[in-house]
Amino acid sequence: MASSSSGKHPRYRGIRCRGGKWVSEIREPRKTKRIWLGTFPTPEMAAAAYDVAVLALKREDVVLNFPGSIKSYPVPASMSALDIRAVVSVAGEFASDSGPRGRRRGW
């Protein structure tokens, strides 16, 4: 559930609730520009998309929402916004099928 005023999720980084759906975006390092990652039906899907983007952009010393899933995330071809957006949907689908520990969920 989202926190009362900001819409941010109390547990996951890089996501917020907007109109009953979960959105994810990330700021490019050393820039004011943001990369829109998408709108997702669950906070877990949005959080997984954020994880893929933060790994692609920052690579080292990152705090992930699902650190145990790092080896199963897709890797973008480059650090471009287009390539990152292309793979975040795959990460979101992963989160819809399995939880942070890789177990199937009954959604």
C-alpha positions as CSV (number, residue, x, y, z in Angstrom):
1,M,0.0,0.0,0.0
2,A,1.2,3.5,-0.8
3,S,2.1,6.0,1.9
4,S,-0.6,8.5,2.6
5,S,0.5,11.7,0.7
6,S,3.5,11.0,-1.5
7,G,2.3,7.8,-3.2
8,K,5.7,6.2,-2.6
9,H,5.8,2.6,-1.5
10,P,7.1,2.2,2.1
11,R,9.2,-0.8,1.2
12,Y,10.4,-0.6,-2.5
13,R,12.7,2.0,-4.0
14,G,12.0,3.8,-7.3
15,I,8.2,3.3,-7.4
16,R,5.0,5.2,-6.5
17,C,1.3,4.7,-6.8
18,R,-0.5,6.8,-9.4
19,G,-4.1,6.4,-10.2
20,G,-4.3,2.9,-8.5
21,K,-1.4,1.6,-10.6
22,W,2.3,1.5,-9.8
23,V,4.8,3.5,-11.8
24,S,8.6,3.4,-11.9
25,E,11.1,5.9,-13.1
26,I,14.8,6.6,-12.5
27,R,17.0,9.7,-12.7
28,E,20.0,9.4,-15.0
29,P,23.3,9.8,-13.1
30,R,24.6,13.4,-13.1
31,K,21.6,14.6,-15.0
32,T,18.2,16.0,-14.2
33,K,16.5,13.9,-16.9
34,R,14.5,10.9,-15.8
35,I,13.8,7.7,-17.6
36,W,10.2,6.6,-17.5
37,L,10.2,2.8,-16.9
38,G,6.5,2.2,-17.1
39,T,3.2,1.6,-15.4
40,F,2.6,-1.8,-13.7
41,P,-0.3,-3.5,-12.0
42,T,1.7,-4.5,-8.9
43,P,4.4,-2.8,-6.8
44,E,6.7,-5.9,-7.3
45,M,6.6,-5.5,-11.0
46,A,7.5,-1.8,-10.8
47,A,10.2,-2.5,-8.3
48,A,11.8,-5.2,-10.5
49,A,11.8,-2.8,-13.4
50,Y,13.6,-0.2,-11.2
51,D,16.2,-2.8,-10.2
52,V,17.1,-3.5,-13.9
53,A,17.4,0.2,-14.6
54,V,19.5,1.0,-11.5
55,L,21.8,-1.9,-12.3
56,A,22.3,-0.7,-15.9
57,L,22.9,2.9,-15.0
58,K,24.9,2.7,-11.8
59,R,26.3,-0.8,-11.7
60,E,28.2,-0.6,-8.4
61,D,27.1,0.0,-4.9
62,V,23.4,-0.1,-5.7
63,V,20.6,-0.9,-3.3
64,L,18.1,-3.3,-5.0
65,N,14.6,-4.1,-4.1
66,F,15.2,-7.8,-4.8
67,P,19.0,-8.5,-4.4
68,G,18.4,-12.2,-4.6
69,S,17.1,-11.9,-8.1
70,I,20.1,-10.1,-9.6
71,K,21.3,-13.1,-11.7
72,S,17.9,-13.5,-13.3
73,Y,17.4,-9.9,-14.5
74,P,17.9,-9.1,-18.2
75,V,20.8,-6.8,-19.1
76,P,20.2,-3.9,-21.5
77,A,22.4,-3.7,-24.6
78,S,23.5,-0.2,-23.5
79,M,22.8,2.5,-21.0
80,S,20.5,4.3,-23.3
81,A,16.9,5.0,-22.2
82,L,15.6,3.1,-25.1
83,D,17.5,-0.1,-24.3
84,I,16.7,0.1,-20.6
85,R,12.9,0.5,-21.4
86,A,13.1,-2.5,-23.7
87,V,14.2,-4.9,-21.0
88,V,12.3,-3.5,-18.0
89,S,9.1,-5.2,-19.2
90,V,10.8,-8.5,-19.0
91,A,11.9,-7.8,-15.5
92,G,8.3,-6.8,-14.6
93,E,7.0,-10.1,-16.0
94,F,9.6,-12.0,-13.9
95,A,8.2,-10.2,-10.8
96,S,4.6,-11.1,-11.7
97,D,5.5,-14.8,-11.8
98,S,7.9,-15.2,-8.9
99,G,8.7,-13.4,-5.7
100,P,12.0,-12.2,-4.4
101,R,13.0,-15.7,-3.5
102,G,12.0,-17.2,-6.9
103,R,8.8,-19.0,-5.7
104,R,5.7,-18.9,-7.8
105,R,3.0,-16.7,-6.6
106,G,-0.7,-17.3,-7.1
107,W,-1.6,-14.1,-8.9
